[in-house]
Amino acid sequence: MGLIGCLIVLHGVRNSHEVMVSNSRDQTLLAMQLLPLNSNPASRKDAARSSGVVFIAVLFSKYHSLLVQASVQKMVVNANIYCPNCDGPISKLDSTKATTSELVVAHL
C-alpha cells in the first residue's frame, strides 16, 4: 500500500469510519501494513460492495482492473497519478485529450 492509501486509511479511522482496504498483491503483507492503522484487509469485491465511497489509488495503468459492477452507485474518488515512467505511455493522456478521471469514469 502506498502513501496515498495509508493517508486515506488513517484519516478514515481517525474520524470513526470503518475502512476496508484491498489490493491486487499479497494479502498477508497488506494485513501487516494495516495492523497499526486499525483497519482490515478485504477482497476487492467485498471492499467495493460494502462501501459508500471508493478511493482509487493504484498505478494508473491498472485502472482497467477496477471492478465495474461493485462500483455502481458509489462515490468514486480518483487519487491516481499518471506517471509515464511507471505506467508506460498512454496516448490519450500524453496528448491531453483526456484526464485520468475521464478515463476512469468511462471504464466504470
N, C-alpha and C positions, 0 to 999 in steps of 0.2 A: 504494500500500500504506500502510495506516495504522500508527499507533504500536503497537497490539497485534500486528499481523502482523510488524512489524520486530523487536519484542522476542522473539517466538516463534522467528523465524528465527535471530536472534543467539544465543539460548540453545541452540538445537539444534546449530548449527555449533560453538559453543564447547565442546560436550560430545560432539564427534565423531560427530554424526548426519548422515546425508545428508538434506538438506532440499530439497524441491521445492515451489515456490510457483506458484500460478495466480491469475488474476483475470479479471474479465469485461471489462476495459478494455484499453488499449493495451499490447501485449506488449513493445514496444520500450522504453517508459517503465519497465515492470516490470523488464526486464533491466538497465537503468541503475541502478535502485534496489537491485538485488540484487548488483551487481558488488562493492561494498565489503564485502558480507556473506558472500562466498564461497558463494553459493547460485545455483541455476539456475531460470529460469522453465520452466514446463511447461503443457501444456493442462490444463484442469480434469479431464478424463477420465484422463490419464496420471498426474497428481499423486495423485488419489484411488485409482486402481487400484494404483499402485506403493508405497503406504504402508501401514503398520500402524496409524498414528494419523492422524486427520484433524482439524485445528483449523479451526473455522469462525469467521471474523472478518469478517463482511460487514454492510452495513446490514441490520437485521433484516427490513425489508420485502422483501428479496431472498432470503429463505430458501427460497422455493419453487423457486428456480433451482438448488438443490443437487442433485447427481446421485445419485439413489436407488440404482441398480444398483451404482455404483462404491463406495458406502459400506457395502455388505452385509458383515457380519462384520468390521467395523473398530471400533476405539475412536474415538468421535467426541467431541471436546471443543468445547462451545459457548461461544465467547467473545463472543457477540453481546450488544449492549446495545440495548434498545428505547428509542428517543427519539421521542416523538410529533411533535416539530417536524420531524424529518428523515424519519421513516418514515410519517408520517400516522397517523391514529387506527386502532387495531386493537382492536375491541370486546372480544375475549376477554382481552386484556392490560389494557385500561383498566378492566374490571370485576373484575379479579383472579381470573377464573375459570380462568386458565391462566398458566403461566410460559413464557418464551421456549424453555426446554429442552423442555417438554412439547409445544409446537407443532413444534419441530424433530424430536423423536422420532416424533411422529405422521406427519410428512411422510416421514421416512426409513423 
